[in-house]
């Protein structure tokens, strides 16, 4: 049985017991309060917003251009590519917005793998389904984590990494049938990213590279990867999809209680599925999907505000660009969570 299965049957009443008492400073979503600059707003204690910019050719280029994103978005995620103009990234970062890149770990490798450039064996060919050396519970993934740090922080100059922990996102070098591999990978990543990283540097504002734990609850080894090391993660991005293909057994904010019970309210950011938003020509993948996704983000954001949660976000926020005005649904969510004082 999946480790989350029992808790998903919990009732919404659990939320009342689990809510944190800390209050959040209320500021505007599209622009900060009248006495706060945008920079000060980003530094303030407010509800967060995460937007995925998906560069797979299905959204307008202007939609996945970081410079066009709502000023008050806290995090932007590069997924399936990114805007080619680095200057656009810097425009968003100058507003205090942090950029991370999402990674499936099917491209990860343990130390000693044929994929590891530091230890490659010339002429070696992997047999089908296997890596150079059979992974064990003590295999480390430090080389992959180090290479991700060099790529994202040192070379690209962005602000962190999102590890997508869902069914089907693990490759042969992080095999399901070897106990502890996923856990060991995340231990290595946490050396370079996240609040406990030691092989990392801080940015100009004293912040360490961000580490997102990104899941829909379907990972076979989620219990060990999250519960044993939850202090290593900045936030949990929960793919609480209520439209399109999804794993989550819930459908509304009434079903948040077991998620809060498992992950803790102080880390959870609830994402809706922007795949359901309208296209530039006005059509939708599924009739009514745009209205459903928009309504869910509005209700999720109100729940976060009312219950002192962390925040909300949109997978494929880049498609929200097709609304009038651009990013209308995301901006409304930010404003709901952070109204004027």
Protein Blocks (a to p, Z undefined) as FASTA:
>chain_A
ZZklmmmmpcfklmmmmpcfbdcddddfkbccfkbcfklmmmpccdddddddddehpacf
klmgmklpcfklmbdcdeeiaafblklmmmmmmnopacdddddfklgccehiaklmklcc
ehiacdehiafbdcdfkbccklmmmmmmmmmmmmnopabdcddddehiacfklcfklghk
lmmmmmmmmmmgcjkbcbbccdfkopacddddddehlafklmmmmmmmmmmpmbdcddfb
fehjdfblbfbfklmmmmmmmnopklpccdddfklpccfkopafbghklmmmmmmmmmmm
mmmmmnopabdcdehkllmmmpccehklmmmmmmmmmgcZZ
